[in-house]
Amino acid sequence: MNIKYFPDTDTLLINLSDNKITETKDLNENILVELDEAGRLVSMTIEHAKKQTDVSEFSYRLAAI
């Protein structure tokens, strides 16, 4: 998993896997998701991220599996 924030464009990119992208869907005018051949989420792009999310409060916690 890889998460990048681009402050110059206020874009948040979340890559969840390295699977090959076979489909792209616009959830709305600011959120784009990319799926693999099985329909699993590969990545998500959020435009205008400061308005859509609280980027400054980002945290990550690994849950026990």
Backbone torsions as a table, in degrees:
resi	resn	phi	psi	omega
1	MET	NA	140.2	-178.2
2	ASN	-142.5	130.4	179.6
3	ILE	-125.6	127.6	179.6
4	LYS	-128.7	140.7	174.3
5	TYR	-117.8	130.3	179.9
6	PHE	-109.7	98.0	-174.7
7	PRO	-64.8	-28.4	-178.5
8	ASP	-66.5	-27.9	177.6
9	THR	-115.4	0.6	-177.6
10	ASP	52.8	50.2	-177.4
11	THR	-118.8	134.0	176.4
12	LEU	-110.5	125.0	179.6
13	LEU	-116.7	122.5	-179.6
14	ILE	-117.6	112.4	176.2
15	ASN	-102.2	121.1	-177.6
16	LEU	-97.7	-23.6	179.4
17	SER	-156.8	172.4	176.2
18	ASP	-100.2	13.5	179.6
19	ASN	-60.3	151.3	179.0
20	LYS	-68.4	130.4	179.7
21	ILE	-80.8	126.9	179.2
22	THR	-119.4	-10.8	-179.1
23	GLU	-150.7	140.7	176.9
24	THR	-123.1	134.4	179.7
25	LYS	-130.5	139.4	171.1
26	ASP	-90.8	116.9	176.0
27	LEU	-76.5	-36.4	172.7
28	ASN	-158.9	-168.9	-175.9
29	GLU	-69.6	-11.6	-177.5
30	ASN	-118.0	-8.2	-175.6
31	ILE	-127.4	125.6	-179.6
32	LEU	-121.0	133.9	176.3
33	VAL	-120.7	148.1	178.3
34	GLU	-122.6	134.4	-173.8
35	LEU	-119.4	155.0	174.7
36	ASP	-90.9	-176.1	-174.9
37	GLU	-64.8	-21.1	178.0
38	ALA	-91.9	2.2	-179.6
39	GLY	84.8	10.0	179.0
40	ARG	-82.1	143.9	-179.8
41	LEU	-67.8	125.4	178.1
42	VAL	-102.1	-44.6	-179.7
43	SER	-153.6	163.4	177.9
44	MET	-140.1	134.5	176.1
45	THR	-116.5	129.6	179.8
46	ILE	-119.9	112.3	175.8
47	GLU	-83.8	153.7	-177.6
48	HIS	53.2	48.6	-171.2
49	ALA	-58.9	-35.1	-179.6
50	LYS	-65.2	-29.3	177.8
51	LYS	-83.1	-30.0	-175.4
52	GLN	-88.1	-29.5	-175.1
53	THR	-140.3	175.3	173.5
54	ASP	-105.0	76.2	-175.6
55	VAL	-56.1	-36.8	-176.9
56	SER	-68.3	-17.4	-179.0
57	GLU	-104.9	21.5	-177.8
58	PHE	-64.9	134.0	173.2
59	SER	-143.1	161.8	-177.2
60	TYR	-135.6	133.2	178.7
61	ARG	-137.2	128.0	178.1
62	LEU	-86.1	118.6	180.0
63	ALA	-84.7	149.7	176.7
64	ALA	-66.0	138.2	-178.5
65	ILE	-103.9	NA	NA
